[in-house]
Amino acid sequence: MLNQIAINDFSSTPKYLQIVNSIIEGIEQNDILPGDKLPSIYEMCAHFEISKRTVERAYEVLKEKELIGGVQGKGFYIQHTKFGRTQKIFLLFNKLSPHKKIIYDAFVERLGSDVAIDFFIYNNDFRLFKNLLLGHAHGYTHYVIIPHFLDQSERAVDLINQLPKHKLIVLDKAIDGLMGQYGSVVQNFEKDLTQALTDALPLLRKYSTLNILFPAYSYYDKGILNGFYAFCHAYGFNARVVHEVNDLVVQPDCAYINLMEEDLVTLIKKTKDTAYQVGKEVGILSYNESPLKEVLLDGITVISTDHAHMGRTAADLILSDRHEHIENPFRLIVRRSL
């Protein structure tokens, strides 16, 4: 049975779940039959060089599903093969930041434990994205992809277009040039930022200049800049784009919008080095909600898509076999930094 079990060290799917998924797949394909004996915990640890707890956890899940049973002193055996799982999902994220983890957790919880998920991260790198996608082009009922690339995004579109569209769900960012009927749950970056800043207008009026920290080399959607310029033009603010946060000089009568978590840390440090009071002389708005932002500087004002809602909605598209394009909710959370 060891040959029926596959563990991929490069997968972000926990290894205990890879064991569970391998055994269930063997059952579904009739390669593993009732009465077959599972490898002992020691054999699994030695063969795959994994911890005892990893194997124990996998076997506990299989016992909870009543797929295996134990015989005292003899080990574990396949108990039956009555298992109705039909969904197997290839999940591909650009990175696993705190807010992307919220998407993942909500997605997995909504789908339930009877759905197999192979989870990979490509770190915004097209080559790794290509290798992962081509290496897993078959055997899945759905492909769920967050498409953010530092470069070669056009080649990524060509690659994604080769997938069967009825199996495709795109998350977070719409893909220009994608053809066919597929599902998506994405942000409308330009509209969302314009609306969030409009909601914050009464607080922003105390500042004359709005600065957005937008790295020159990044995967962030240019629609964010379009929304920023449109808002500043409509309401008479001076607009400034800062590409390098280390060159920033914090000044009074200014509000700062940051996208990257690392830039927020630098911005806070630079602000603390001044005598300016946050929320009065200097304003700070940050993309993407996190628990830490509730306490930093007595509360950082946040503009954020609802990441949990995105994960749940993507799962609902799969469970109901729908191919809709859905804009994810976006919100402003006001705290003392503005």
N, C-alpha and C positions, 0 to 999 in steps of 0.2 A: 504493500500500500504506500510505501514511501515514495514510489514513482508517481503516484497520483496527486501528491501534494507539492505545490509550487510556492516558494517564498521569494519575492523580488525585493532585494535590499534597497532598490531605488524608488520603490513605491512609498507614498505617504500613508497608505492604508496600514493600520496597525498589523503586526505580524500574526497576532492571534486570530484576527479576522481573515487574513489570507489563508490560514489553515482551515478555518470554518468554510470559507468560500470554495476552497479546493475540494474538500470532502463532499460538500453539497453538489458541486458541479459533477464530480465522479458518480454520485448517486443519480443525478438527472440523466447522465449519459449511459447509465447501466454498466459503468466500469467498476462500480462498487456495489456489492449486493448484500442482502440481509445475511447475517452470520459472519461476514468478513471481520477479521480482527484488526483493530487499529494498532499502530506501533505503540510501544510503551513510551511513557514520558521520557525515560532515559534514552531510548533509541531516537526519539524526536530531537532531544537536546543535542545529542552527539552528532546526528546527521546534519542538522541545519545550523548548529552552533548558536542556539538560542537558549534563553533562560527557562528554567523549570516552570516559573510562573506563567510564561507565555503559553506553554503547552497546556498547563492546567486551566487557564482561562478559556482557551479554545475548546477544550473538552467539556468545560462547564456549560458553555453556550450550546454545544451540540446536545448535551443531556437535557438542558432546558427545552430544547426543541423536540425532545423525545426521539432523536435520530440515533442515539447510541445508548447503550446500557452497560453497566459494569458487572463483572462476575468476580467475587472475592478471590483474590490470589491468582486470577487468570488474566485480568486486564479488561479492556473495553471492546465491545463488539457493535457492529451496525445492527440496530434494533429493527428498523423498518425503512422503507424508501417512499413512504407516502408524504411527499413534500411538494407543495404546489407553487413554489416560487417561479415566476416567469420573467422577472426584471433583472437585468445585469447592466450596471451603469459604469461608463468610463467618465470619470470626473477629473477635469484638468483646470487647475488654478494657476494664475501667474505668480502668486506668492501666498504665504500664509501669515498675513498680518492679523492683529487682533480683530479687525472688522471682517476680514475674510473668514476667520474662524467662526464668527457669528453666522455667516451665510452657511458654512459647512454644517455647523451643529443644527441649525434650523432645518436644513435640507434633509439631513440624515434622520432627525427625529420625526419629521413629517412622513417620510417614506416607510419607516418602520424596519424592524430587524429582519423581515423576510425578503428584503431587497439587497442584492449583492452590489457593492460599490468598490471599484478600484480607483484609488485617489492618487493623483500625481501633481507635482508642482514643477513648472519650467523656468521660474525665476526671470521672467520677461525676456528670455533668450530664445530666438527663433530656431536655432539649431537643435536645442534640447526639445523644444515644442515639436519640431518636425520628427525627430527620432521617436519620441513618445507616441505621437499620433500614428506614424507609419508602423510602429511596432505593435500597435493594438488596434489595427484597422478592422478587425473582424471579431465576431463573437459577442457583441454587445447589443442590447436592445435600445440603448440611448447613449448619446455623447453630449455631455454638459461641459461647456467651455467658457472660461473668462478670457477674452482676447486683448491683452495689453502687451505691446512689444516696444522695445527701445528702438528697433530698426527692422527692416524687411517685412513690414506689415502687409505690403502688397502680395508678397509670396505666401504669407500666412493665409490670406483670403483665398488664393488659388488652391491651397491645400485643403482648407475647410470646405470649399466648394465640391471637393471630391467625395465628401461624406454623404450618405443617404439622408436627405433633408428631413424625412419624416422621423428620423432618430435624433435630430439635432435640437439642443436647447442652448441658446446664447445668453450669457449672464453679464450684467453690469454695463457693457459697452456695445452699442450697435455696430455692425460690420458693414461698411459700404462695399457694394459689389457682390454681396452674398445673394445667391439665387435660390429659387424654389420655396416650398412651403415648410417652414420650420418654426419652432417656438422661441420666444425671447422674453426676458425680463431685464430691462435696461434702464439706465439713467438718461434723462434728456438734459445733458450737462449745461447747455446754454440757457434753456428756459428755467431749469431748477435754480441756478445761481442768481439769475435776474429776479426771480420771485422771492428767493430767500433774502436777498439784499433789500428788496422793496419792503418786505415784512419788517426788516430791521431799520428802516429809514428813520423813524423817530429817534432812535439811539445814535445813528450814524450822523445825524445833523450837527452834532457837536464837533465834528472833524471836517476839515476842508479837503484833505487828501486821502485817498484810498490807495494802499499798496497791496499788490498780490505777489506772494513769493512763488514764482513759477519757474522751476529749474529749466535751463536751456535744453538739457539733454534728458528727456524723461518720456514716460509713456502716457502722461496725462492728456486728456482730450482737449483739443484747441477750442472746442465749444465753450469751455470755462472762460477763456480769455474773451471770446465774443460776448458772452453774457456780462462779464466784468466791464468791458468798454461800453456796452449798450446802457448799462445802469448808470455809470458815471456820466455819460453824455446826457442822459435823460434828466438827471437830477443835479447837474452842475458841479460834480466833484472833480478835483484834479485826479487823474489816473496815472499810476506808476507801476510798471512791472519790474520786479526784482528777480534777476536770474540767478544770482549768487548771494545766498544769505550771509556768508562771511564778510561780504563787502557792505552789508547794510549798516547804516547809522540811524539808530532810532531817534525820531524827532517828535516834538509835541504837535498837537493838532492833526495827528495822523492816525489812521486805523490800518491794521495789517491783517491780511488774510493769508493763512498758510495752508498748503496742501500736504506736505510730507511731515511725518511725525518727528524726524530728525531736525527739520527746520524749526519746528515749534520749540524744541529744547533750546536751540541757538537763539531764537527770537526772545524767549523768556530770559535767558542769561543776559542778553544785550539790554533788555528793558530794565532789569534789576540793577544794571551798572549806571543807570541814569537816576535822576531825582523825580522823574515824571510818574504820575499816579495812573495806574492802569484802570481803565473804565472812565477816566475823566480827561486826562491830557493825551493818553495813548489808548487806542482800542485794539483788541485782539479777537479775531474770529478764526476758528480752526475747522478744517474739513474732517468729517468722520468722528462720530461719537465713540467714546470709550470711558470706562469708569474712572480712569485717572484724571480725565478732564473735568470731572465734577469737583475735584479738590485742588487742582493746580491753580495758584493765584486766587484762591477762594472761589474758583469756578471759571472755566473757559467757555465762552459762547461758541456754540457749534452749529455748523450747517452740514447736514448729513442725510444721505439716503437711508431708508429703513432696511438695514442688512438682513435682519431676521425675516422680515416680510419677503425679501427677495428670495431667500432660501426656501421658504414655505411655498411661495407661488411657483417656483420652478418645479418643486416636487408635485404640486397639484397638476401642473401641465402634463407631467409624466403619468400620474395615476389616472387622469381622465383622458389621456391620449389626445390632447388638444395641441394645435399649432398656432397659437395666438401671439401677437406682439404686444407686450404689456409694459407701460412706463411705471417704474417703481416709485412709491411715494417719497417725497423729499421734505425735510422739515428744518425749521430754525429752532434752536434751543438756547434761550437767552439766559446768560449768567453775568456775573459781575465784571467780566473782562471787557464788556462793551458799555 
